[in-house]
Amino acid sequence: METLGNGETDANSVQVKITSKELQKVRKKTKILNVLHGNLKSSLKGQSDKRIDFVVVYSPPKNNSELSTKDEEFESLRRRFGETCKQLGFEYEEETLDLPAVGTKTFVKLHCNFDLLTEYAEILQLELPLADCPVLDDKYLYQGLTGIVRQTFSRQFQTEDDDDYISARFEKDKAYLFEGFKTPEIMFRNSVRSLIAEHVLENMDTRHKEEIEEKEK
């Protein structure tokens, strides 16, 4: 950082240094993600149909035989976390890897079961595509010279090849009305599965029943 003669800071030089520092962080994160991508599988062990919807990472204690008070507290919280995840409907798997760019880390891989997805899709009032209700092309929009221009530009901004469907707010007891109900493993897109998993984890209560009752007194 440079200081000008009148006591002011050269904003340009500061911006360059911040940008350089942020760029190093991005490169480091990218390197770590590339390492993880090559080592972590996309599904639970031996269950290729059960994809990983969320990953929680922590550094395991270096010496399990002599845990400090703080480490024991963390281990207790992790056990509670795992128990609560299973109660909510997550399938839970841990994998410890020693990676060159990261060190020794334990990866908690979580898979949402179908009941959990449908329950929270309704709670979050997500809109999902209805079965057998594709959006038909409006052919009249692409007639004449104006239509040709419109069609050309629409292709330039097209982001996916999937058909468009009429969507509606999801209701669990009417799940059969929605696209993909007969194949539950693909009914929810990856982004939706991760969204639901993140919401559940952010709002989960890992306290024991006695602790909740004690606090409410």
C-alpha positions, 0 to 999 in steps of 0.5 A: 500500500502506498501513501501519498504526500497529503496523507491519502492512500493510492486507491489503485495500488491498494486495489491491485494488491487486493486483487492479487491476494484474492486471485491467489485464494481462488487458485488455491481453492481451485487446486483443492477442488480439483484434488477433491474431484479426483479423489471423492466419488460422486455416490455412496460406496457400493451404491451408485444410485445414491449420489452425494448431495452435500459434503461436510469437511473437518480435520480429524484429531491427530491422536485419537488415543489422547484427545484434549477436552476440546477435541472430545467436545467436538467428537461428541458434537459430530456424533450428535450431528451424525445421529440427527442426520440419520433421524432426518432421513440422510444416508451418512458416510465418512471417508478420511483422505490424506491429500497433498493440497489439503492434508488429512481431512474427513469428508462426511458425505450425505445423501437425501432419501426420497421422503426427505426430499418430498417433505422439504420440497413441500415445506419450501414451496418449490415449483416442479414440472408437471408430468406430461405437460410440456410447453408447446412452441409458439410457432407464430412467434417465428414466422416471417423475417422478425421470427427468423431474427427472434429464433436466431437470438433465442438460440444464442441465449439457450442454456439447456436442451431440456424440454420446458414443462409447466410447473406447479407448487409441489405437494407431497400427497400429489407427487404422482402428478409431477415429472419423474415420480416413477423414477425417484432417483432422478425426479429432483435435479442435482441443484434442488437436492443440494438446496434442500440438503443445505436448508435442512442442515442449516436448520437442524437442531442437534440438542437432546430432548432433555436440553430442549425441555430444560431451555423451555422451562 
